[in-house]
Every structure is written in C-alpha cells, then in structure tokens.
Amino acid sequence: MTGTTPKISGLIITYNEEKNIKEVLESFNFCDEIIVVDSFSTDNTVSIAQSFSKVKVVQNKFEDFAKQRNLALQHASNDWVLFLDADERITPALQSEIITTLNDPDKKDAYYFKRLFFFAGKPIHFSGTQGDKNFRLFRKSLCHYVPERKVHETLSVKGTIGVLKHKLLHYSVSDYDSYRQKAVLYGKLRGEEMFLKGKNYSALKMYTKMAFHFFKTYILKGGILDGKEGFLLSKVSAISVYENFTSLKYQQKKNSR
C-alpha cells in the first residue's frame, strides 16, 4: 500500500467455508496480509485459502468464537485489522471509504460497519436487520474480544469509535435449514454463557421468551414487511431462544451429577 495509509491485516475465522472463502478473501485484496484461523475444516476451505499468496492459515480447535477471534488478533502483524465473517463482502465503495478513512489524520481507533442482510440472495430491510452494525475495522492494540461472550462476540474498545457510511454486504442466510443449524450452534454456546452467569432453566420463561422474540421480530421490527423471509427469520429468532434454554438445561444436568 502507498502513501500514509497504515498497513492492514485482514482476519477471518473459518470452518467448512469452501462456498464462501474465495469471495471473502478477494474482499481483502487491499490488505497487506490475510490471517485465516481455521477450525480443522473437512472440505476445501484450507486449500482454497492457501492458493492466495497473502494468506497465512492457522489451525486451531474451535471452543468458542471469542477465543478464535482473539487468536487471529495475536497472529496479525499490523495494528490495524479488518475482521470479516466468511459470509460478508466489501463493496468497491466501502473499500474506498476504508482507505480514505485510514488516511485521515483524525481517524478513530475502531469503526462500526453497517450491514445489508441477505436471505437466499434477497436483501432484507426489516426483521430487526435495519440497525445491524458490527466492529470490523480497528486497532488491535486498543481492542480485544471479551472472553466471556462465547457467541455474538463483543469487542472491547479502549479508544475512539466511528461509523462508516457505506454498508457491508452480509449473505448470512443461504436457505432456511442452514440458518436454523446456525441457530442451534449459537444456542448451545449461549446456553453455556447463561449457565456461567448463574441462570436457571425455566420452561415458562423459555416459552414466554420464544413468543416475545417472534412477536418482536415479526411485528415490532417489521418482519411482516419482508414477506415470507420475514416470517422465517422471526421463526428462527424464536427457535434460537429454545436452543438457548435447552443448552442451559443440559449444562445444569451435567454439572449436578
């Protein structure tokens, strides 16, 4: 990279992402290095990643998302990092904004990216996605992922925060079944979080929260305006609550023996 632009490390964690890995790595084309922390994929993820000259692959057994992300930060050579998920894509407009931002002498220390959510290729504008944003560009010397947050990981920032204007494309849902499977995985990890926080399983609380999450996503957050996709997203929102409590119940039984 030229000029005053700081060097950037592109970071990503993967497991069986052969359908996504090529395109997301191409989104890192303006980065100086790319670190892939892989959880021993059984498909062609690693071989595809290794075909990119800037890529360094680190294999590490998956325990939770925060640990994998913090490991990626440890392997980054540069202070500025761009951390993407495998189902996210940088547009040309966003890439230009990133470079312009990093060249600004008054730049912040961490930046939120707004995201445009897609369900099976269709953009979703409601269903709770309208306010979706995540930290994606930041200085690793001032940031780390909170270890206690095993899923929907939280970045701790000891510095100034900004928000970029252009949206990141988020192809989170290829179909309903894969999205439901993701909810099951996240539910398991969230249940472990709840147990560690001293929460107790309650069937009444579980079904009440399931109903409320569906209502909130479908009605309060406008899922009804997204048609069939909005209904399915609202349904998965309720299913995720069920998985949270099922995992919590399992943790309580396992640790009471």
Residue, then its C-alpha position, 0 to 999 in steps of 0.5 A: m500500500t502507498g502513501t500514509t495509509p497504515k498497513i492492514s491485516g485482514l482476519i477471518i475465522t473459518y470452518n467448512e467455508e469452501k462456498n464462501i472463502k474465495e469471495v471473502l478473501e478477494s474482499f481483502n485484496f487491499c490488505d497487506e496480509i490475510i490471517v485465516v484461523d481455521s477450525f480443522s475444516t473437512d472440505n476445501t476451505v484450507s486449500i482454497a485459502q492457501s492458493f492466495s499468496k497473502v494468506k497465512v492459515v492457522q489451525n486451531k480447535f474451535e471452543d468458542f468464537a471469542k477465543q478464535r477471534n482473539l487468536a487471529l488478533q495475536h497472529a496479525s502483524n499490523d495494528w490495524v485489522l479488518f475482521l470479516d465473517a466468511d459470509e460478508r463482502i466489501t463493496p468497491a465503495l466501502q473499500s474506498e471509504i476504508i482507505t480514505t478513512l485510514n488516511d485521515p489524520d483524525k481517524k478513530d481507533a475502531y469503526y462500526f460497519k453497517r450491514l445489508f442482510f441477505f436471505a437466499g440472495k434477497p436483501i432484507h430491510f426489516s426483521g430487526t436487520q435495519g440497525d445491524k452494525n458490527f466492529r470490523l475495522f480497528r486497532k488491535s492494540l486498543c481492542h480485544y474480544v471479551p472472553e466471556r461472550k462465547v457467541h455474538e462476540t463483543l469487542s472491547v474498545k479502549g479508544t475512539i469509535g466511528v461509523l462508516k457510511h457505506k454498508l457491508l454486504h452480509y449473505s448470512v442466510s443461504d436457505y432456511d435449514s442452514y440458518r436454523q443449524k446456525a441457530v442451534l450452534y449459537g444456542k448451545l454456546r449461549g446456553e453455556e454463557m447463561f449457565l456461567k452467569g448463574k441462570n436457571y432453566s425455566a420452561l415458562k420463561m423459555y416459552t414466554k421468551m420464544a413468543f416475545h422474540f417472534f412477536k418482536t421480530y415479526i411485528l415490532k421490527g417489521g418482519i411482516l414487511d419482508g414477506k415470507e423471509g420475514f416470517l422465517l427469520s422471526k421463526v428462527s429468532a424464536i427457535s434460537v431462544y429454545e436452543n438457548f434454554t435447552s443448552l442451559k438445561y443440559q449444562q445444569k444436568k451435567n454439572s449436578r451429577 
